[in-house]
């Protein structure tokens, strides 16, 4: 029968401990022997004491008592236990193991179904469940049966108001995209009707917008000359179709989080750059220039302006500047007096009517003032067969649609969430993507180009008191009426008034207050903003967008590969440990370095984390050498913020453990979350480090490590005392 190794070890320790003061051994040898005795296996505990012991992951774990009440002489007060009997273990738990299938199911659910879309079907059966399913696809079935007549007044007023803003804007935005003005009107008829049935936002107003129009126009002009109207329109319809497919596909596959890679700062910079670019482009109509560049960068635009001075028309300039001033004054009035929001809303239509009448009466069109001329009368013609289903323009249309669709989707979802928050209701981002994508697919089959949520119209819609998507339906009816009966009246509308309307609209896209806030909050975010702005301003819209995305990804990579870490100290009078940079009065523990990791540990950052921890240790050791004090004996890693760790991270911790061990320093882990302790166990790091070096909290770890430091100090004092007596 084999001897009990722990009992034998205890007898060995006890025997040599009794001879300690009587044996004339050299000082260095005595210290080494004391260390051997100190860390030699402890004797087995009695059964009554064993009940308090719990190993990592065992279900019978129990809380342990603090052990920082050790006396300076290394003895235990009052309870009769020796240091060898004190419990220097902890009760960090490993969560129950899950099968691979459950893990995959959980990951898929949290990635794609975080909002739990099937929750509404619980507790329902039969017809009710079918109706809820249809209502989920067509939200109009949910709110229309509950619609009250008292809401109709607000929806009609809002619909008429945004229609008065939409009609003149549609004419101008279509020209931005290089299309006929009537295509802008088409895009404010079919898409809003489709969205009203499928969308969940009550306040968003659907139609063409300036940024998407200029982006689409620039991308299309790079492929086909706008003068070649037939193929140009076909490519625009193809791009619109694929924009809808991308948008709806992201919603169906629940991949909406992809648009979150366009940060808020990137959108602010991109919108501001696009606004300036669009405004400069309108100098063509505002000055009456015929020969104008198709490029959007500031250098090309200004060169085109100043090299064509002979084409400037003073009548056009006077009319354009007069109505631009009128529009800006109306916008200022509405901004100062919130109850007069309708002034800026009806100003564009008022300007169009007044300018058209003025040109018709004075016949300025015969003096060089360019006019819209004929706008096709009638409802949207079908265009399914006009889409490029084959040939080289099929892939080109997909590429253009992908870019334009993502930008349109980002703007629409942001607007929808903004107004939903103001009215305290919820919109489903994935359902919004499906609705916006479906309406653009339908639009591509009815001669429309990419439509989305317009911030200026949505703001007017909200201020006008809209209650439901009926406001969009009212707007679509007004646009239909315009298409059927009023388009001939726009024959004498001067192009300069459309340019003035566009400049007035896009100036609101420049948000200096938001840019200032970004600068104050995050300098890296401001770099993204500036990159997007100057990319659009000096190169092109798509290059500005690309720069914004690249800088955003660079920022993400920087945070992932260089995560934040902190040196922790104790807040006086508490057991709380916090960042010493944030809390200067926090005190570090003698002989212990406490470090917090504030990110997941992956292959991309594991080496950096290891090196950063060693640098903290080097700094602490240098300070001890310079100022004296207790030598560094323990490093405690606070891992509560670490949500996961991969194999490279575990390997880095193994290397860290061995590197510290060579210096005589013990590594300890505090408060690892379930996934992390499970990975440590599965990677055999728990076995390597030792179960006793995993603590529930920093304070528990400090208490236990402090006991060991006191014991080491007591051992050294005894050793030095023994040396003196021998001498």
C-alpha positions in Angstrom: 0.0 0.0 0.0 1.4 3.4 -1.0 2.1 6.0 1.7 0.0 9.1 1.9 2.3 11.6 0.2 0.5 14.7 1.7 0.7 13.3 5.3 4.4 12.4 4.8 5.1 15.8 3.5 3.4 17.4 6.5 5.6 15.2 8.9 8.6 16.3 6.9 7.7 19.9 7.3 6.9 19.6 11.0 10.2 17.7 11.8 12.4 20.2 10.0 10.4 23.1 11.4 11.3 21.9 14.9 15.0 21.8 14.1 14.9 25.2 12.5 16.4 27.2 15.4 18.9 24.5 16.6 20.6 23.7 13.3 23.6 25.8 12.3 22.9 26.2 8.5 24.2 28.9 6.2 21.7 31.8 5.8 21.1 31.4 2.1 20.5 27.6 2.5 18.1 28.3 5.4 16.1 30.7 3.2 15.8 28.2 0.4 14.8 25.5 2.7 12.1 27.7 4.3 10.7 28.4 0.8 10.6 24.7 0.1 8.7 24.0 3.4 6.3 26.9 2.8 5.1 25.7 -0.6 5.4 21.9 0.0 2.0 20.2 -0.1 -0.3 20.9 2.9 -1.6 18.1 5.1 -5.1 16.8 4.4 -7.9 18.6 6.2 -10.4 17.0 8.4 -13.7 16.0 6.9 -15.5 18.9 8.7 -13.0 21.3 7.1 -13.2 19.6 3.7 -16.8 20.7 3.4 -15.5 24.3 2.9 -13.1 23.4 0.1 -14.2 23.8 -3.4 -12.3 23.4 -6.6 -12.6 25.3 -9.9 -15.8 24.1 -11.5 -17.0 21.7 -8.8 -20.7 22.1 -8.0 -20.1 21.7 -4.3 -18.0 24.9 -4.1 -18.6 27.1 -1.0 -17.6 30.6 -0.1 -14.4 30.9 1.9 -13.3 33.3 4.7 -11.0 36.2 4.1 -7.4 35.4 5.1 -5.9 38.8 5.5 -6.1 38.7 9.3 -2.8 37.1 9.7 -0.6 38.6 12.4 2.7 40.2 11.6 4.5 37.2 13.2 2.8 34.8 10.8 0.4 33.3 13.3 -3.3 33.0 13.1 -5.3 34.8 15.8 -7.8 32.9 18.0 -9.0 30.1 15.8 -6.3 27.6 16.4 -5.5 27.0 12.7 -2.0 27.0 11.4 -1.1 28.8 8.2 -0.9 25.4 6.5 -4.6 24.9 7.3 -5.8 28.2 6.0 -7.7 27.8 2.8 -5.8 29.5 0.0 -8.3 28.3 -2.7 -11.3 30.0 -4.3 -14.6 29.1 -5.7 -14.6 30.3 -9.3 -17.2 28.3 -11.1 -17.1 26.8 -14.5 -20.6 26.9 -16.1 -22.2 23.6 -17.2 -20.9 22.3 -20.4 -23.1 22.8 -23.6 -23.1 20.6 -26.6 -21.8 21.9 -29.8 -25.3 22.1 -31.2 -26.5 24.3 -28.4 -23.4 26.5 -28.7 -24.1 27.0 -32.5 -27.8 27.6 -31.8 -27.0 30.2 -29.2 -24.5 32.0 -31.4 -26.8 32.0 -34.4 -29.7 33.4 -32.2 -27.6 36.2 -30.7 -26.1 37.1 -34.1 -29.2 37.1 -36.3 -32.2 37.0 -34.0 -31.1 39.2 -31.1 -34.5 40.9 -31.1 -36.4 37.6 -30.8 -38.8 38.2 -33.7 -40.8 35.0 -32.9 -41.7 36.2 -29.4 -45.0 37.7 -30.6 -46.2 34.3 -31.8 -45.9 32.6 -28.3 -49.2 31.7 -26.8 -51.2 32.0 -30.1 -52.5 29.2 -32.3 -54.4 28.8 -35.6 -55.8 31.8 -37.4 -54.4 34.3 -34.8 -50.9 33.0 -35.5 -51.4 33.3 -39.3 -52.7 36.8 -38.9 -49.7 37.8 -36.8 -47.5 36.3 -39.5 -49.1 38.4 -42.2 -49.0 41.5 -39.9 -45.3 40.9 -39.4 -44.8 41.0 -43.1 -47.3 43.8 -43.8 -47.5 46.1 -40.8 -50.4 48.0 -42.4 -52.6 45.0 -41.3 -51.7 45.8 -37.7 -52.3 49.5 -37.6 -55.0 50.0 -40.2 -57.8 48.1 -38.4 -57.1 50.3 -35.3 -57.0 53.5 -37.3 -59.1 56.3 -35.8 -60.7 59.1 -37.9 -59.4 61.8 -35.6 -55.9 60.9 -36.8 -56.8 61.5 -40.4 -56.7 65.3 -40.1 -53.1 65.3 -39.0 -52.1 62.8 -41.6 -53.8 64.8 -44.4 -52.2 68.1 -43.4 -48.8 66.4 -43.1 -49.2 64.6 -46.4 -50.1 67.8 -48.3 -47.3 69.7 -46.6 -44.5 67.2 -47.5 -46.0 66.9 -51.1 -45.6 70.7 -51.5 -41.9 70.2 -50.6 -41.5 66.9 -52.5 -42.6 68.0 -56.0 -40.1 70.8 -56.5 -37.3 68.8 -54.8 -38.0 65.7 -57.0 -37.6 67.8 -60.1 -34.2 69.0 -58.9 -32.9 65.7 -57.5 -33.6 63.9 -60.7 -31.4 66.4 -62.6 -28.7 65.7 -59.9 -28.9 62.0 -60.9 -28.7 63.0 -64.6 -32.3 61.8 -65.2 -35.4 63.6 -66.6 -37.3 65.5 -63.9 -40.3 63.2 -64.4 -38.3 60.3 -63.0 -38.1 62.2 -59.7 -41.8 62.5 -59.6 -42.2 58.8 -60.4 -40.0 58.0 -57.4 -42.3 59.8 -55.0 -45.4 57.9 -56.2 -44.8 54.1 -56.2 -42.1 53.7 -53.5 -44.1 55.6 -50.8 -47.2 53.4 -51.4 -45.2 50.2 -51.1 -43.4 51.5 -48.0 -46.8 52.4 -46.4 -47.8 48.7 -46.6 -44.4 47.2 -45.5 -42.7 49.8 -43.4 -42.9 50.2 -39.6 -42.0 53.9 -39.2 -44.9 56.3 -38.8 -42.9 59.5 -39.6 -40.4 58.8 -42.4 -41.2 60.4 -45.7 -40.1 58.5 -48.8 -38.7 59.8 -52.0 -35.5 60.8 -53.8 -32.8 62.5 -51.7 -29.9 64.7 -52.6 -26.9 62.5 -51.5 -28.1 59.3 -53.1 -29.0 61.3 -56.3 -25.5 62.8 -56.6 -23.8 59.5 -55.8 -25.9 57.6 -58.3 -25.4 60.3 -60.9 -21.6 60.3 -60.4 -21.4 56.5 -60.6 -23.6 56.3 -63.7 -21.7 59.1 -65.5 -18.5 57.1 -65.1 -20.1 54.4 -67.2 -22.4 56.1 -69.7 -22.7 59.6 -71.0 -25.9 61.2 -69.7 -26.6 62.5 -73.2 -27.1 58.9 -74.3 -30.4 58.9 -72.4 -31.8 55.5 -73.3 -28.9 53.3 -72.0 -28.3 55.8 -69.2 -31.8 55.4 -67.9 -31.6 51.6 -68.3 -28.5 51.4 -66.2 -30.1 53.7 -63.6 -33.1 51.3 -63.4 -30.7 48.3 -63.2 -28.8 49.9 -60.3 -32.1 50.7 -58.6 -33.2 47.1 -58.9 -30.0 45.7 -57.4 -30.1 48.4 -54.7 -33.4 47.0 -53.7 -32.2 43.4 -53.8 -29.2 44.2 -51.6 -31.4 46.1 -49.1 -34.1 43.4 -48.9 -31.5 40.7 -48.8 -29.8 42.2 -45.8 -33.1 42.4 -44.0 -34.2 38.8 -44.9 -30.8 37.4 -43.9 -30.9 39.6 -40.8 -27.5 41.2 -41.7 -28.5 44.7 -40.8 -25.5 45.1 -38.5 -23.4 45.5 -41.6 -24.5 49.1 -42.1 -23.3 49.8 -38.6 -19.8 49.8 -40.0 -20.6 53.2 -41.3 -20.1 55.1 -38.1 -22.0 58.2 -37.1 -18.9 60.3 -37.6 -18.4 58.9 -41.1 -21.9 59.7 -42.0 -21.6 63.3 -40.7 -18.5 63.9 -42.7 -19.8 62.2 -45.8 -23.1 64.2 -45.7 -21.3 67.5 -45.2 -18.9 66.8 -48.1 -21.7 65.7 -50.3 -23.7 68.8 -49.4 -20.9 71.1 -50.4 -20.3 69.1 -53.6 -24.0 69.2 -54.5 -24.2 73.0 -53.8 -21.2 73.6 -56.0 -22.7 71.5 -58.8 -25.7 73.8 -58.7 -23.6 76.7 -59.9 -24.3 75.4 -63.4 -28.0 76.2 -63.1 -27.6 79.2 -60.9 -25.2 80.9 -63.3 -26.8 79.6 -66.5 -23.7 77.7 -67.7 -24.1 75.2 -70.5 -20.7 73.6 -70.8 -20.1 72.2 -67.3 -17.9 69.4 -66.0 -19.4 66.1 -65.0 -16.8 65.7 -62.2 -17.7 66.6 -58.6 -14.4 67.6 -57.0 -13.9 71.2 -56.0 -11.0 71.8 -58.4 -12.8 70.6 -61.5 -16.0 72.4 -60.6 -14.3 75.8 -60.0 -12.2 75.4 -63.1 -15.4 74.8 -65.1 -17.1 77.9 -63.5 -14.2 80.3 -64.2 -13.3 79.1 -67.6 -16.9 79.6 -68.8 -17.5 83.1 -67.6 -18.7 84.0 -71.1 -21.7 81.7 -70.6 -22.9 83.4 -67.4 -26.4 84.9 -67.7 -27.1 87.9 -65.5 -30.9 87.4 -65.7 -30.5 83.8 -64.5 -28.2 84.9 -61.7 -30.7 87.5 -60.5 -33.6 85.2 -60.5 -31.7 82.4 -58.8 -30.2 84.5 -56.1 -33.5 86.2 -55.4 -35.3 83.0 -54.7 -32.3 81.4 -52.9 -32.4 84.4 -50.5 -36.2 84.0 -50.1 -35.8 80.2 -49.3 -33.0 80.9 -46.8 -35.1 83.6 -45.0 -38.1 81.2 -44.8 -35.9 78.5 -43.4 -34.5 80.9 -40.8 -38.1 81.9 -39.8 -39.1 78.3 -39.3 -36.0 77.6 -37.3 -36.6 80.6 -34.9 -40.3 80.1 -34.7 -41.0 76.4 -34.4 -44.8 76.9 -34.8 -44.1 78.4 -38.3 -42.5 75.2 -39.6 -44.9 75.3 -42.6 -43.3 78.5 -43.9 -40.1 76.7 -45.0 -42.2 73.6 -46.1 -44.2 75.5 -48.6 -41.5 78.0 -49.6 -40.0 75.7 -52.4 -43.4 75.2 -54.1 -44.2 78.8 -53.7 -40.9 79.7 -55.3 -41.5 77.3 -58.2 -44.9 78.8 -58.9 -43.7 82.4 -58.6 -40.6 81.8 -60.7 -42.6 80.0 -63.4 -45.2 82.7 -63.6 -42.4 85.4 -63.7 -40.6 83.7 -66.6 -43.8 83.1 -68.5 -44.9 86.7 -68.2 -41.5 88.2 -69.0 -40.5 85.5 -71.5 -37.0 85.4 -69.9 -36.5 82.1 -71.7 -35.9 84.1 -74.8 -33.1 86.0 -73.0 -31.0 83.0 -72.1 -32.8 81.8 -68.9 -32.9 78.0 -69.3 -36.3 76.3 -68.4 -37.4 72.8 -67.7 -39.6 72.6 -70.9 -41.7 69.5 -71.4 -42.3 67.0 -68.6 -44.0 63.8 -69.7 -47.6 63.6 -68.5 -49.1 60.4 -67.1 -48.6 57.8 -64.5 -45.4 55.7 -64.2 -44.8 53.5 -67.2 -43.6 49.9 -66.6 -39.8 49.4 -67.0 -39.2 45.7 -66.2 -37.9 45.0 -69.7 -35.6 48.1 -69.6 -33.4 46.6 -66.9 -30.2 45.0 -68.1 -30.7 41.4 -67.3 -27.7 40.3 -69.4 -24.5 41.9 -70.8 -21.7 43.9 -69.3 -24.0 46.4 -67.7 -25.6 43.8 -65.5 -22.5 43.6 -63.2 -22.0 47.3 -63.5 -25.5 47.9 -62.3 -25.0 45.6 -59.4 -21.9 47.4 -58.2 -23.6 50.8 -58.5 -26.7 49.5 -56.8 -24.7 48.0 -53.9 -23.0 51.3 -53.1 -26.2 53.5 -53.6 -28.3 50.9 -51.8 -26.1 50.8 -48.7 -26.0 54.6 -48.4 -29.8 54.9 -48.9 -30.4 52.2 -46.3 -28.1 53.8 -43.8 -29.9 57.1 -44.1 -33.4 55.6 -44.0 -32.7 53.5 -40.9 -31.0 56.4 -39.1 -34.0 58.7 -39.8 -36.5 56.0 -38.8 -34.8 55.4 -35.5 -34.5 59.1 -34.8 -38.1 59.8 -35.1 -39.2 56.6 -33.4 -37.1 57.6 -30.4 -38.8 61.0 -30.4 -42.3 59.4 -30.3 -41.3 56.5 -28.1 -42.1 53.6 -30.4 -40.0 50.8 -31.8 -39.0 50.0 -35.3 -37.6 46.7 -36.5 -34.4 47.5 -38.4 -34.5 44.3 -40.5 -38.1 44.8 -41.4 -37.3 48.4 -42.5 -34.6 47.0 -44.8 -37.0 44.6 -46.3 -39.6 47.4 -46.8 -37.1 49.8 -48.4 -35.6 47.1 -50.6 -39.0 45.9 -51.8 -40.1 49.5 -52.6 -36.9 50.0 -54.7 -37.4 46.7 -56.5 -41.0 47.8 -57.3 -39.7 51.2 -58.2 -37.2 49.8 -60.7 -40.1 48.1 -62.5 -42.0 51.4 -62.7 -39.4 53.9 -64.0 -38.2 55.1 -60.6 -34.7 55.5 -59.3 -33.3 54.8 -55.8 -35.7 56.2 -53.2 -35.1 56.3 -49.4 -36.1 58.3 -46.3 -35.6 62.1 -46.7 -34.5 63.8 -43.5 -35.9 67.3 -44.5 -39.3 65.9 -45.5 -39.4 63.5 -42.5 -38.7 66.5 -40.2 -41.6 68.5 -41.9 -43.8 65.4 -41.7 -43.1 65.1 -38.0 -43.7 68.8 -37.3 -46.9 68.8 -39.3 -48.4 66.3 -36.9 -48.4 63.0 -38.9 -49.7 60.0 -37.0 -49.3 57.1 -39.4 -48.0 56.1 -42.8 -51.2 57.5 -44.3 -49.2 60.8 -44.7 -47.0 59.0 -47.3 -50.2 57.8 -49.0 -51.6 61.3 -49.2 -48.3 62.6 -50.6 -48.3 59.9 -53.2 -51.8 60.8 -54.2 -50.8 64.5 -54.6 -47.8 63.4 -56.8 -50.1 61.2 -58.9 -52.4 64.2 -59.4 -49.4 66.3 -60.4 -48.3 63.6 -62.9 -51.8 63.3 -64.4 -52.8 66.9 -64.7 -50.1 69.5 -63.6 -46.8 68.5 -65.4 -47.5 70.9 -68.4 -47.5 73.8 -65.9 -43.8 73.2 -65.2 -42.9 74.0 -68.8 -41.6 77.5 -68.0 -40.0 76.6 -64.6 -36.4 78.0 -64.7 -33.6 75.6 -63.9 -32.1 78.2 -61.6 -35.0 77.9 -59.2 -34.4 74.1 -59.0 -30.8 74.8 -58.3 -31.7 77.3 -55.6 -34.1 74.7 -54.0 -31.4 72.1 -54.0 -28.8 74.4 -52.4 -31.3 75.4 -49.7 -32.1 71.7 -49.0 -28.5 70.4 -48.8 -27.2 73.2 -46.5 -29.1 71.5 -43.7 -26.9 68.4 -44.2 -23.9 70.3 -42.9 -24.1 69.7 -39.1 -21.3 71.8 -37.5 -22.7 71.2 -34.0 -22.4 67.4 -34.4 -18.9 67.8 -35.9 -17.9 69.8 -32.8 -19.3 67.2 -30.5 -17.4 64.5 -32.3 -14.2 66.5 -31.9 -14.7 66.9 -28.2 -15.7 63.2 -27.7 -13.3 61.2 -29.8 -10.4 62.5 -31.9 -10.1 59.3 -33.9 -13.8 59.6 -34.8 -13.1 63.2 -35.9 -10.4 61.9 -38.2 -13.0 59.6 -39.8 -15.3 62.6 -40.2 -12.5 64.8 -41.8 -11.4 61.9 -44.1 -14.9 61.5 -45.4 -15.4 65.2 -45.9 -12.2 65.9 -47.7 -12.4 62.7 -49.8 -15.8 63.8 -51.2 -14.7 67.5 -51.4 -11.4 67.0 -53.3 -11.9 63.7 -55.1 -15.3 62.2 -55.5 -18.3 61.0 -53.6 -17.4 57.3 -53.8 -13.8 58.0 -52.9 -14.9 60.0 -49.8 -17.1 57.1 -48.8 -14.3 54.6 -49.3 -11.9 56.7 -47.2 -14.5 56.9 -44.4 -15.0 53.1 -44.4 -11.2 52.5 -44.5 -10.5 54.8 -41.6 -13.4 53.3 -39.6 -12.0 49.8 -40.1 -8.6 51.1 -39.2 -10.1 52.5 -35.9 -11.7 49.1 -35.2 -8.5 47.3 -35.9 -6.6 49.7 -33.6 -9.0 49.0 -30.8 -8.9 45.3 -31.4 -5.1 44.9 -31.7 -4.3 47.5 -29.0 -7.0 47.1 -26.3 -7.0 49.3 -23.2 -5.4 48.0 -20.1 -5.2 49.6 -16.7 -3.1 49.4 -13.5 -5.5 49.1 -10.6 -5.3 50.4 -7.0 -7.4 50.2 -3.9 -9.9 53.0 -3.2 -9.3 54.0 0.4 -11.7 52.7 3.0 -13.2 50.1 0.5 -12.4 46.8 -1.1 -12.9 48.3 -4.6 -10.0 48.4 -7.1 -10.0 51.0 -9.9 -7.8 52.5 -12.5 -5.0 54.6 -10.8 -5.1 57.1 -13.6 -8.8 57.7 -13.1 -8.5 57.7 -9.3 -5.2 59.2 -8.3 -5.9 58.6 -4.6 -6.1 54.8 -5.2 -3.2 53.0 -3.6 -1.3 50.0 -5.0 -0.7 46.9 -2.9 2.8 46.2 -1.7 4.4 43.3 -3.6 1.3 42.9 -5.9 0.7 44.3 -9.4 -3.0 44.4 -10.3 -3.9 44.8 -14.0 -7.2 45.0 -15.8 -7.7 43.9 -19.4 -10.6 45.8 -21.0 -11.2 43.7 -24.1 -11.6 40.2 -25.4 -8.2 38.4 -25.9 -7.7 37.1 -29.4 -4.8 36.2 -31.7 -4.7 39.8 -32.9 -4.0 41.3 -29.5 -2.7 38.4 -27.3 1.0 39.2 -27.8 0.4 42.9 -27.1 -1.4 42.1 -23.9 1.4 39.8 -22.7 4.0 42.5 -23.5 1.9 45.2 -21.9 1.5 43.2 -18.6 5.3 42.5 -18.5 5.9 46.3 -19.0 3.6 47.0 -16.0 5.7 44.5 -14.0 9.0 46.0 -15.2 7.8 49.5 -14.1 6.8 48.2 -10.7 10.1 46.4 -10.2 12.0 49.5 -11.2 10.1 51.5 -8.7 10.9 49.0 -6.0 14.6 49.2 -6.9 14.6 53.0 -6.8 12.4 53.6 -3.7 12.6 50.3 -1.8 9.7 48.3 -0.6 8.3 44.9 -0.9 9.6 43.0 -4.0 6.9 42.1 -6.6 5.7 38.6 -5.8 2.3 38.5 -7.5 0.5 39.7 -10.6 -3.3 39.6 -10.5 -5.1 40.0 -13.8 -8.7 41.3 -13.5 -10.6 39.7 -16.3 -14.2 40.7 -15.7 -14.3 42.8 -18.8 -12.8 40.0 -21.0 -15.8 38.3 -22.6 -13.9 35.6 -24.5 -10.4 34.3 -25.2 -9.1 32.1 -28.1 -6.3 29.5 -28.2 -3.7 32.2 -29.1 -4.8 34.1 -26.0 -4.4 31.0 -23.8 -1.0 30.4 -25.3 0.0 34.0 -24.5 -1.1 33.5 -20.9 0.9 30.4 -20.7 4.0 32.3 -21.9 3.2 35.1 -19.4 3.0 32.5 -16.6 6.4 31.0 -17.4 8.0 34.5 -17.9 6.8 35.6 -14.5 7.8 32.3 -12.9 11.4 32.8 -14.0 11.3 36.1 -12.0 9.8 34.4 -9.0 6.4 36.0 -9.5 3.1 34.2 -9.3 0.4 34.9 -11.8 -3.2 35.0 -10.6 -6.5 35.5 -12.4 -9.5 37.4 -10.9 -13.2 37.0 -11.8 -13.0 35.3 -15.2 -16.4 35.1 -16.9 -18.0 31.7 -17.8 -16.7 31.5 -21.4 -13.2 32.5 -20.3 -12.8 30.1 -17.4 -14.3 27.3 -19.6 -11.6 28.1 -22.3 -8.9 28.1 -19.6 -10.1 24.7 -18.4 -10.4 23.2 -21.8 -7.0 24.6 -22.8 -5.4 23.1 -19.6 -4.4 26.5 -18.4 -6.3 25.9 -15.1 -4.2 22.8 -14.5 -1.0 24.6 -15.5 -1.5 27.6 -13.3 -3.2 25.8 -10.4 -6.8 26.0 -9.3 -5.9 28.0 -6.2 -4.8 31.0 -8.3 -8.3 31.8 -9.7 -10.1 34.3 -7.5 -13.7 35.5 -7.4 -12.6 39.1 -7.0 -9.5 41.3 -6.8 -10.0 41.9 -3.1 -10.1 38.2 -2.5 -7.0 37.7 -4.4 -5.2 40.6 -2.7 -6.2 39.2 0.7 -4.8 35.7 0.0 -1.6 37.1 -1.7 -1.1 39.5 1.2 -1.1 36.5 3.6 1.6 34.8 1.6 3.7 37.9 1.4 3.4 38.3 5.2 4.5 34.7 5.6 7.4 35.2 3.3 8.5 38.3 5.3 8.2 36.4 8.5 10.3 33.6 7.1 13.0 36.1 6.1 13.0 37.7 9.5 13.4 34.4 11.2 16.1 33.4 8.7 18.0 36.7 9.4 17.5 36.2 13.1 19.0 32.7 12.8 22.0 34.0 10.9 22.6 36.6 13.6 22.5 34.0 16.4 24.9 31.7 14.6 27.3 34.6 14.2 
